Amino acid sequence: MPTLSETPSNAAAAQAVVSTEVLIIGAGPCGLFQVFELGLLGIGAHVVDSLQHPGGQCAELYPDKPIYDIPALPVCGAQELVDRLLQQIKPFKAQLHLGQEVVEFARTEAGRFHVATAAGTRFDAGAVVIAAGLGSFQPRRIGIEGADAFEGAAIQYRIRNAAALAGKRLVIFGGGDSALDWTLELIDKARSLDLVHRRAEFRAAPASVARMRELVAAGRMRLFEALPHSLTVEDGSLRGVSVRSADGTVTALDAEQLLVFFGLHPKLGPIAEWGLELEKKALRVDAEKFQTSMPGVFAVGDINTYPGKKKLILSGFHEAALAAFAIQHHLYPQKKQFLQYTTTSPVMHQRLGVPD
Ligand SMILES: Cc1cc2nc3c(=O)[nH]c(=O)nc-3n(C[C@H](O)[C@H](O)[C@H](O)COP(=O)(O)OP(=O)(O)OC[C@H]3O[C@@H](n4cnc5c(N)ncnc54)[C@H](O)[C@@H]3O)c2cc1C
């Protein structure tokens, strides 16, 4: 488990302005490695990510898949890579602010940056690194007519208050771990529970699927192989949802709450509106400093573009190393820069916490 200090809760975070030398937006592999490269130069950073866990695409999209093109690691699981990066950046004690999407960004008159998250955390940063990959991961929506009006209330994509679901008629959509975990968690609390999945096979842990099938066999819940079709609404309140199976049969289910777990997909989102030069949904940077069109704002990893750009983890690692030097110069222009080796530099050993 990472031992980086994590923000205890969104509510507690929504107070004082956090002042930092560097704010990194995105805790994917490149954002994490940026912490390391800045740390070697003695520069501190805070990191924000909209996901509840660090690792970006590696952790969210393919945690169990092996990666074969990380230098000196012939094969490395994607989650393993994230765990190794977290271990590597541990000496620098960067604070991670997870589960918070950055929604506000502005350059102040003093040349610093004001950044704020949807959860209310505000930062005052000397420089910003955008390591936002393909964008902030957002839940895939149910996509049926009239759903917009209920999203965040009778239709939920993330459960923030499980207690509020007690005694309700629930319909859960999805076939992955989230759908199955919530099914098993809520079965004893709900008034009724139906699970709807588009096909017979599930992606969730086999033990959870087996338990769910036992509950179906025991008549405790129902399982439908179908897709959402339409909502039943009376007097502005959600009363049910109809689902359609592959043979065209439409079945009406009573429901007060729909819990939809169709997975997450990345969306560039607010970053596109920050006045930074974009090219094909990526931030244009130079290939020396990896600075965007705004001085003091850098971009590394999948989010950036420059001639010859390749969206690979190792490219992002290289970009983070060079960006760190450029950030040092941006923050401390008088400071003389020189390259030191981690093998032999006493000051780097001190920063890494290793004995000389
Ligand atoms: C199936 C698959 C296999 C792959 N295999 C390989 C491989 O073998 N080798 C390889 O080199 N690459 C591989 N890649 C690509 C690799 O995963 C990406 O290049 C890498 O993840 C990019 O890292 P990143 O840190 O730039 O961005 P990401 O990993 O995308 O992380 C960006 C993070 O920023 C966060 N974020 C975005 N916007 C905001 C915001 N506004 N507020 C807060 N947080 C925000 C996101 O939530 C996300 O966690 C693969 C990709 C996929 C999908």
The ligand as a MOL file (V3000), in Angstrom:
LIG
                    3D

  0  0  0     0  0            999 V3000
M  V30 BEGIN CTAB
M  V30 COUNTS 53 58 0 0 0
M  V30 BEGIN ATOM
M  V30 1 C -4.7250 -1.3720 -22.6440 0
M  V30 2 C -3.5140 -0.4580 -22.6530 0
M  V30 3 C -2.2510 -0.9970 -22.7170 0
M  V30 4 C -1.1300 -0.1720 -22.7280 0
M  V30 5 N 0.1190 -0.7370 -22.7970 0
M  V30 6 C 1.2210 0.0480 -22.7890 0
M  V30 7 C 2.5330 -0.5090 -22.8800 0
M  V30 8 O 2.7050 -1.7240 -22.9800 0
M  V30 9 N 3.6110 0.3480 -22.8440 0
M  V30 10 C 3.4630 1.7140 -22.7480 0
M  V30 11 O 4.4580 2.4350 -22.7130 0
M  V30 12 N 2.2170 2.2590 -22.7000 0
M  V30 13 C 1.1080 1.4810 -22.7040 0
M  V30 14 N -0.1400 2.0520 -22.6620 0
M  V30 15 C -0.2450 3.5200 -22.6210 0
M  V30 16 C 0.0730 4.0320 -21.2140 0
M  V30 17 O -0.8200 3.4650 -20.2700 0
M  V30 18 C -0.0340 5.5580 -21.2090 0
M  V30 19 O 0.9420 6.0670 -22.0970 0
M  V30 20 C 0.2390 6.0890 -19.8070 0
M  V30 21 O -0.7400 5.6500 -18.8870 0
M  V30 22 C 0.2320 7.6180 -19.8280 0
M  V30 23 O 0.4870 8.0390 -18.5270 0
M  V30 24 P 0.0490 9.4920 -18.0390 0
M  V30 25 O 0.5500 9.5990 -16.6380 0
M  V30 26 O 0.4760 10.4840 -19.0420 0
M  V30 27 O -1.5540 9.4980 -18.1040 0
M  V30 28 P -2.6960 8.5530 -17.5060 0
M  V30 29 O -2.1790 7.2060 -17.1920 0
M  V30 30 O -3.8380 8.6670 -18.4530 0
M  V30 31 O -3.0750 9.2750 -16.1380 0
M  V30 32 C -3.6380 10.5460 -16.1650 0
M  V30 33 C -4.3480 10.8080 -14.8660 0
M  V30 34 O -4.7770 12.1810 -14.8400 0
M  V30 35 C -6.0290 12.2560 -14.2030 0
M  V30 36 N -6.7210 13.4830 -14.6220 0
M  V30 37 C -6.9970 13.8900 -15.8780 0
M  V30 38 N -7.6350 15.0850 -15.8750 0
M  V30 39 C -7.7600 15.4270 -14.5750 0
M  V30 40 C -8.3380 16.5310 -13.9060 0
M  V30 41 N -8.9230 17.5500 -14.5640 0
M  V30 42 N -8.3160 16.5430 -12.5500 0
M  V30 43 C -7.7230 15.5290 -11.8480 0
M  V30 44 N -7.1620 14.4500 -12.4360 0
M  V30 45 C -7.1720 14.4080 -13.7750 0
M  V30 46 C -6.7510 10.9970 -14.6760 0
M  V30 47 O -7.7790 10.6170 -13.7640 0
M  V30 48 C -5.6060 9.9750 -14.7020 0
M  V30 49 O -5.5200 9.2220 -13.5050 0
M  V30 50 C -1.2730 1.2460 -22.6700 0
M  V30 51 C -2.5580 1.7920 -22.6010 0
M  V30 52 C -3.6780 0.9640 -22.5930 0
M  V30 53 C -5.0540 1.5760 -22.5050 0
M  V30 END ATOM
M  V30 BEGIN BOND
M  V30 1 1 1 2
M  V30 2 1 2 3
M  V30 3 2 2 52
M  V30 4 2 3 4
M  V30 5 1 4 5
M  V30 6 1 4 50
M  V30 7 2 5 6
M  V30 8 1 6 7
M  V30 9 1 6 13
M  V30 10 2 7 8
M  V30 11 1 7 9
M  V30 12 1 9 10
M  V30 13 2 10 11
M  V30 14 1 10 12
M  V30 15 2 12 13
M  V30 16 1 13 14
M  V30 17 1 14 15
M  V30 18 1 14 50
M  V30 19 1 15 16
M  V30 20 1 16 17
M  V30 21 1 16 18
M  V30 22 1 18 19
M  V30 23 1 18 20
M  V30 24 1 20 21
M  V30 25 1 20 22
M  V30 26 1 22 23
M  V30 27 1 23 24
M  V30 28 2 24 25
M  V30 29 1 24 26
M  V30 30 1 24 27
M  V30 31 1 27 28
M  V30 32 2 28 29
M  V30 33 1 28 30
M  V30 34 1 28 31
M  V30 35 1 31 32
M  V30 36 1 32 33
M  V30 37 1 33 34
M  V30 38 1 33 48
M  V30 39 1 34 35
M  V30 40 1 35 36
M  V30 41 1 35 46
M  V30 42 1 36 37
M  V30 43 1 36 45
M  V30 44 2 37 38
M  V30 45 1 38 39
M  V30 46 1 39 40
M  V30 47 2 39 45
M  V30 48 1 40 41
M  V30 49 2 40 42
M  V30 50 1 42 43
M  V30 51 2 43 44
M  V30 52 1 44 45
M  V30 53 1 46 47
M  V30 54 1 46 48
M  V30 55 1 48 49
M  V30 56 2 50 51
M  V30 57 1 51 52
M  V30 58 1 52 53
M  V30 END BOND
M  V30 END CTAB
M  END
